[in-house]
């Protein structure tokens, strides 16, 4: 049993290598029954600011897992900032005995810092990383990816920067422009239901935004921009192995049903 959270497909791609039909966390969060049992249970998620997204934290706090082998795979694009150690701490806080945590270096989709055109040209040896992880999980290896003082310093530097900003800064990162044609794709790829069509145009409601940037990357007209400067406003990303329809199926919060 594998659960995942994805914005642009990286974590979904990893999850699919672990299990043929992984389970979307945004969809599971709509269920009343949050008790799960299996021989092995995994969680695959990206790291934002070196930690898992807020929705994944909420999932781990609310769910109960009956398993002999619980593991986490964390995807990141530049520096993980001790993500494995932070995830381990989170699991302890949630009362989850975690056997294995590893990280996977992939394309970084954080538009303020990275040019997607450049990122997609880099060979980050994803398949080699996944081969090692799959081998570890097959033998039920117990291991937590090591973290250095430099990793911890990177995370502390991030926390120091964030402390100088309003606490809801990331809730106001998106800017809807007049280029919107009302196609509704942004609404369907949003895992938190923060985007809705209003009078044929996309509107963003802050408060629960995961800052996954799924809407920005998926908009076919680049009608969703950021309120901060981007490295390359013309370049967008989706994992080459994952379709737009798969991301919609993973994230769409269809409240009409």
C-alpha positions in Angstrom: 0.0 0.0 0.0 1.5 3.3 -1.1 0.1 6.8 -0.6 1.3 9.9 -2.4 1.0 13.6 -2.8 1.9 15.2 -6.2 1.8 18.6 -7.8 3.6 18.1 -11.1 4.0 14.3 -11.2 7.4 13.5 -9.7 6.1 11.9 -6.5 3.4 10.1 -8.4 6.0 8.7 -10.8 8.0 7.4 -7.8 4.9 6.0 -6.2 4.0 4.1 -9.3 7.4 2.4 -9.3 6.7 1.1 -5.9 3.1 0.0 -6.5 0.9 -0.2 -9.6 -2.0 1.6 -8.1 -0.9 4.1 -5.4 -3.4 6.0 -3.4 -3.8 9.8 -3.6 -3.6 11.5 -0.2 -5.8 14.5 -1.3 -8.5 12.0 -2.2 -8.0 9.9 1.0 -8.4 13.1 3.1 -12.0 13.2 2.1 -12.7 9.8 3.7 -14.0 9.3 7.2 -12.2 6.0 7.7 -8.5 6.7 8.0 -7.4 3.3 9.3 -5.1 1.3 7.0 -3.6 -2.1 7.3 -1.0 -3.8 5.0 2.3 -5.8 5.3 4.1 -2.7 4.1 2.8 0.9 3.9 4.7 3.7 2.1 4.2 7.4 1.7 5.8 9.3 -1.2 5.8 13.1 -1.1 7.7 16.1 -2.2 9.5 18.4 0.3 8.6 22.1 0.4 11.0 24.1 2.6 12.6 20.7 3.4 9.4 19.3 4.9 6.4 17.4 3.6 3.4 19.5 2.4 0.9 20.5 5.1 -1.7 18.1 3.8 0.7 15.2 4.2 1.4 16.3 7.7 -2.3 16.3 8.4 -2.7 12.9 6.8 0.0 11.4 9.0 -1.5 12.9 12.1 -5.1 11.7 11.4 -4.4 8.3 9.9 -3.6 5.1 11.7 -1.3 2.5 10.1 -1.2 -1.2 11.0 1.9 -2.5 9.3 5.2 -4.2 10.1 7.1 -1.9 7.7 6.3 1.8 7.3 8.5 3.9 5.0 8.7 7.3 3.3 10.2 8.4 0.0 10.8 12.2 -0.3 11.4 13.9 -3.6 13.4 17.1 -3.8 15.0 19.2 -6.5 18.0 21.1 -5.2 18.8 20.5 -1.5 16.8 18.4 0.9 17.8 20.3 4.0 17.7 17.3 6.2 14.2 16.2 5.0 14.7 12.6 6.2 15.5 13.7 9.7 12.5 16.2 9.7 10.2 13.5 8.4 11.5 11.1 11.1 10.7 13.6 13.7 7.2 14.1 12.3 6.6 10.4 12.4 7.6 10.2 16.0 5.2 13.1 16.8 2.5 11.1 15.1 3.3 7.9 16.9 4.3 6.1 13.7 7.2 3.7 13.9 9.0 4.4 10.6 11.5 1.8 9.3 12.9 3.5 6.3 13.2 7.1 4.9 15.0 8.0 1.7 15.2 11.0 -0.6 15.2 11.2 -4.4 16.8 14.0 -6.4 14.5 15.0 -9.3 13.5 18.1 -11.3 12.9 21.1 -9.1 9.6 22.8 -10.0 9.9 25.8 -7.7 9.5 28.5 -10.2 10.9 31.5 -8.2 14.3 29.8 -8.1 14.6 27.4 -11.1 14.2 27.6 -14.8 12.2 24.6 -15.9 14.0 24.6 -19.3 17.3 24.2 -17.6 16.1 21.7 -15.0 14.8 19.3 -17.6 18.2 19.2 -19.3 19.9 17.9 -16.2 20.5 14.2 -15.7 19.8 13.6 -12.1 20.1 9.8 -12.4 16.5 9.3 -11.1 16.3 5.7 -12.4 19.5 4.7 -10.6 18.2 6.2 -7.3 14.9 4.4 -7.7 16.6 1.1 -8.4 18.5 1.3 -5.0 15.3 2.3 -3.2 13.3 -0.5 -4.7 16.0 -3.0 -3.7 16.0 -1.7 -0.2 12.2 -1.9 0.2 12.1 -5.4 -1.3 14.4 -6.7 1.5 12.6 -4.5 4.1 15.8 -2.6 4.9 15.7 -0.5 8.0 17.5 2.8 7.3 17.1 6.6 7.6 18.9 8.7 5.0 21.8 10.4 6.8 21.7 14.2 7.5 24.7 16.4 7.9 25.2 19.6 9.9 25.3 21.4 6.5 21.8 20.1 5.8 20.5 21.3 9.1 22.1 24.7 8.6 20.3 25.0 5.3 17.0 24.3 6.9 17.7 26.8 9.7 18.7 29.4 7.1 15.3 28.8 5.5 13.5 29.1 8.8 15.3 32.3 9.6 14.2 33.8 6.2 10.6 32.7 6.8 10.6 34.3 10.2 11.1 37.7 8.6 8.0 37.2 6.4 4.3 37.3 7.2 3.1 33.7 8.3 0.7 33.5 5.4 3.2 34.6 2.7 2.8 31.5 0.6 -1.0 31.7 0.6 -0.6 34.8 -1.6 1.9 33.5 -4.1 -0.6 33.1 -7.0 -1.8 35.8 -9.3 -4.6 35.1 -11.8 -4.3 37.2 -15.0 -6.6 38.2 -17.8 -5.2 35.5 -20.0 -7.5 33.0 -18.3 -10.0 31.4 -20.8 -11.9 29.5 -18.1 -10.8 26.0 -19.1 -10.9 24.8 -15.5 -7.7 22.8 -15.6 -6.2 24.7 -12.6 -9.3 23.9 -10.5 -8.9 20.2 -11.3 -5.2 19.9 -10.5 -5.5 21.7 -7.2 -5.2 19.2 -4.3 -6.7 21.6 -1.7 -9.7 22.9 -3.5 -8.3 26.4 -3.4 -9.2 27.3 -7.0 -12.7 27.7 -8.3 -14.2 29.0 -11.5 -16.2 32.2 -10.9 -18.0 33.7 -13.9 -15.9 31.7 -16.3 -12.6 32.8 -14.7 -10.3 31.1 -12.3 -10.2 32.5 -8.7 -7.9 31.5 -5.9 -8.9 31.4 -2.3 -6.0 31.5 0.1 -6.0 29.6 3.4 -5.3 26.0 2.5 -3.1 26.3 -0.6 -0.3 23.8 -0.5 2.0 25.9 -2.7 2.6 22.9 -4.9 2.3 25.1 -8.0 0.3 22.4 -9.8 -2.1 25.0 -11.2 0.7 27.3 -12.4 2.5 24.5 -14.2 -0.7 23.0 -15.7 -2.3 26.1 -17.1 -2.1 25.9 -20.9 -2.2 29.6 -21.3 0.2 30.5 -18.5 -2.6 32.6 -17.1 -1.6 31.9 -13.5 1.6 33.8 -12.6 3.4 34.4 -9.3 3.4 37.4 -7.1 7.2 37.1 -6.9 9.7 37.1 -9.8 10.2 33.8 -11.7 13.4 32.5 -13.2 11.6 31.8 -16.5 7.9 32.7 -16.8 7.6 30.9 -20.1 8.8 27.5 -18.9 6.5 25.0 -17.2 6.9 21.4 -16.1 5.1 18.0 -15.7 7.0 14.8 -15.2 7.4 13.2 -18.6 6.0 9.9 -17.4 2.8 11.3 -15.9 -0.2 12.6 -17.8 -2.3 15.6 -17.0 -5.3 13.3 -16.5 -3.4 11.4 -13.8 -2.7 14.6 -11.9 -6.4 15.5 -12.2 -7.5 12.1 -10.9 -5.1 12.5 -8.0 -6.0 16.0 -7.0 -9.4 17.2 -8.2 -11.7 18.0 -5.2 -15.0 17.5 -6.9 -17.4 18.8 -4.3 -20.4 18.2 -6.6 -20.5 14.5 -5.6 
